[in-house]
Amino acid sequence: QNRSRQEQIVGLPMAVDSLIPHQSSMRVIDTLDSIGEKRAQTTVVVREDMPFIGADGTLDRALFIEMIAQSIASMPGFRHMGGSTAAPEGMLLGVKKFKLSGSARVGDELKISGHQFARYGDFYLVRGTVTRAGEVLAEGEIKIWHNTSKSSQKGPGSATARRERVLAR
């Protein structure tokens, strides 16, 4: 039935370059491996050129939080692929019950999973884990904001909102 549309069908895993707004210098995940209604799993191979790599090749463990946030950010990006509207803006707002139990080094392949377990308007609570070869390195909850309101496509940090604040002065 879909043979004539094979070029439009996207397979996973896929690179996240076009799915999240982060530029390459701050992108800390590589591929979206699986996606569900409220969950995403991504992968990253820790590289020397990533932000927050120590001289000894160890990744700053605080980056695990951002990995979970970017994994969740890949979900609306994937859903808006090829559409006429852009994926909604978003930002990480907070961290709760976060446990760091391991570290990662250059060359390690990490699996990041996130699950949206609650939503309040445009605010989401997410449980996430970062693992290496099945070993949990970090787990906890983050709070994120995604501008999903249909009446407004600009959030407090958007270029449009910043421009409006400058013009209002």
Solvent accessible surface area in square Angstrom, and as a share of the most:
residue,aa,sasa,rsa
1,Q,210,0.93
2,N,68,0.35
3,R,210,0.77
4,S,94,0.61
5,R,130,0.48
6,Q,108,0.48
7,E,140,0.63
8,Q,111,0.49
9,I,95,0.48
10,V,61,0.35
11,G,53,0.51
12,L,63,0.31
13,P,92,0.58
14,M,39,0.17
15,A,56,0.43
16,V,0,0.00
17,D,83,0.43
18,S,92,0.59
19,L,6,0.03
20,I,9,0.04
21,P,105,0.66
22,H,50,0.22
23,Q,135,0.60
24,S,80,0.52
25,S,84,0.54
26,M,83,0.37
27,R,42,0.15
28,V,0,0.00
29,I,2,0.01
30,D,42,0.22
31,T,39,0.23
32,L,0,0.00
33,D,34,0.17
34,S,35,0.23
35,I,36,0.18
36,G,21,0.20
37,E,143,0.64
38,K,102,0.43
39,R,109,0.40
40,A,1,0.01
41,Q,61,0.27
42,T,0,0.00
43,T,13,0.07
44,V,0,0.00
45,V,62,0.35
46,V,2,0.01
47,R,84,0.31
48,E,139,0.62
49,D,113,0.58
50,M,9,0.04
51,P,27,0.17
52,F,117,0.49
53,I,38,0.19
54,G,35,0.34
55,A,124,0.96
56,D,94,0.49
57,G,14,0.13
58,T,37,0.22
59,L,1,0.01
60,D,71,0.37
61,R,88,0.32
62,A,63,0.49
63,L,9,0.05
64,F,0,0.00
65,I,34,0.17
66,E,36,0.16
67,M,0,0.00
68,I,1,0.00
69,A,12,0.10
70,Q,0,0.00
71,S,0,0.00
72,I,0,0.00
73,A,20,0.15
74,S,0,0.00
75,M,1,0.00
76,P,15,0.10
77,G,5,0.05
78,F,48,0.20
79,R,123,0.45
80,H,64,0.28
81,M,66,0.30
82,G,92,0.88
83,G,50,0.48
84,S,121,0.78
85,T,89,0.52
86,A,85,0.66
87,A,40,0.31
88,P,25,0.16
89,E,59,0.26
90,G,39,0.37
91,M,78,0.35
92,L,65,0.32
93,L,80,0.40
94,G,26,0.25
95,V,68,0.39
96,K,120,0.51
97,K,147,0.62
98,F,45,0.19
99,K,120,0.51
100,L,70,0.35
101,S,59,0.38
102,G,12,0.12
103,S,47,0.30
104,A,0,0.00
105,R,123,0.45
106,V,53,0.31
107,G,54,0.52
108,D,31,0.16
109,E,91,0.41
110,L,0,0.00
111,K,73,0.31
112,I,0,0.00
113,S,40,0.26
114,G,3,0.03
115,H,83,0.37
116,Q,19,0.08
117,F,64,0.26
118,A,24,0.19
119,R,137,0.50
120,Y,145,0.55
121,G,54,0.52
122,D,28,0.14
123,F,91,0.38
124,Y,19,0.07
125,L,41,0.20
126,V,0,0.00
127,R,124,0.45
128,G,4,0.04
129,T,42,0.24
130,V,0,0.00
131,T,27,0.16
132,R,62,0.23
133,A,108,0.83
134,G,68,0.66
135,E,82,0.37
136,V,58,0.33
137,L,0,0.00
138,A,0,0.00
139,E,68,0.30
140,G,11,0.11
141,E,22,0.10
142,I,3,0.01
143,K,89,0.38
144,I,7,0.03
145,W,25,0.09
146,H,11,0.05
147,N,6,0.03
148,T,45,0.26
149,S,39,0.25
150,K,192,0.81
151,S,114,0.74
152,S,40,0.26
153,Q,121,0.54
154,K,81,0.34
155,G,5,0.05
156,P,81,0.51
157,G,33,0.32
158,S,10,0.06
159,A,53,0.41
160,T,53,0.31
161,A,12,0.09
162,R,123,0.45
163,R,133,0.49
164,E,79,0.36
165,R,112,0.41
166,V,89,0.51
167,L,137,0.68
168,A,88,0.69
169,R,223,0.81
